[in-house]
């Protein structure tokens, strides 16, 4: 069942040579949603010097997409050991490291991961010795931790043990990326009031700075800043705003840098929030939505891009308030690709009954639409405006509004598009993402433009290394 079996076996052979004490086995891992997979895993100890020498017991699970996805790592404490919760270990023994976040084949290896694990544990020892009375009092918790490291999740037990501490929220949103766009999304979502809790996942190196520092100074209610993927657990919506800031020389290299960045993010996010809706705002949104879909293995309905939602809202506003064409605005949409190749379209073709009058009405509509598009061209997409659009979309999802938005969705099957590409199309959104794609009026020119966009996006995707 391993997609890259030979690569995986070769790497585990190297692990066995370096750490002969590890025991390898195949066991069933149960994820939070109840789904199960038989996964390779190994247990053993790693040597750590912290004043004295310690052997720290660990267990690593190898996902079936290895080596393109990082292992799932746990401490495996005995009953006389307590877990020292810190920046690299949570209360359940799950291990988090920069190496895991930045995992990228072929430069990332299990040997390299273990080396960083040892280095971080030598800075902050993850376990301590319990007295017999402490061990007795923590028996229930350690029993649960043992279940976690065996790959079993008992949601009822979890809620009892961590009820007061984990603060499980009914409507929780995580925004990944603490740049201008990520901060704008947090502020807009918080202002909208749709979420009980908003987590800003800051993946930048070093201490909090800039906007995140200001967030900490002027603390907002229900907003949490974290560098730990576990903080995103059980999010209803995860908004992806990160973009690579590398020194790539070509457009393709820029996108590949983003893909490499997402390879270290999406598996962790999808593990902690397996029923979430992924909302992609990273650039280019069509390609990065496709990448998110592939890396998460989520159903297409739960992976969407912000697409042309902002342009559509502006387009409808211009038609209604500036050009006084309210009747046209109701069925007007901006669809296709973000940028210059976007195109206006309509979801109703019932203009008038008479064919001659219908043609005249269509021509009149196109003239008004062209005027609206000219006004729209002068409107840039600043971080704060995209943040407002993100808040609008998350509000529709969390409140199950069944409202129609133009969002990036899998376009295969629409307008004779046969490739797996994401384009903006009007969709009804609800709790589980896209409920239904709304049928567009048949227009040969629009179809040709969508097919052209799909072709260029597909060609680009074929050049990427996923």
Beta strands, then each sheet from edge to edge (+ up, - down):
strand 1: 23-30
strand 2: 36-49
strand 3: 53-62
strand 4: 72-75
strand 5: 81-83
strand 6: 127-129
strand 7: 172-176
strand 8: 197-201
strand 9: 223-226
strand 10: 237-240
strand 11: 277-280
strand 12: 303-305
strand 13: 332-336
strand 14: 342-346
strand 15: 403-410
strand 16: 422-430
strand 17: 433-437
sheet 1: 1+ 2- 3+ 4-
sheet 2: 5+ 6-
sheet 3: 9+ 8+ 7+ 10+ 11+ 12+
sheet 4: 13+ 14-
sheet 5: 15+ 16- 17+
end
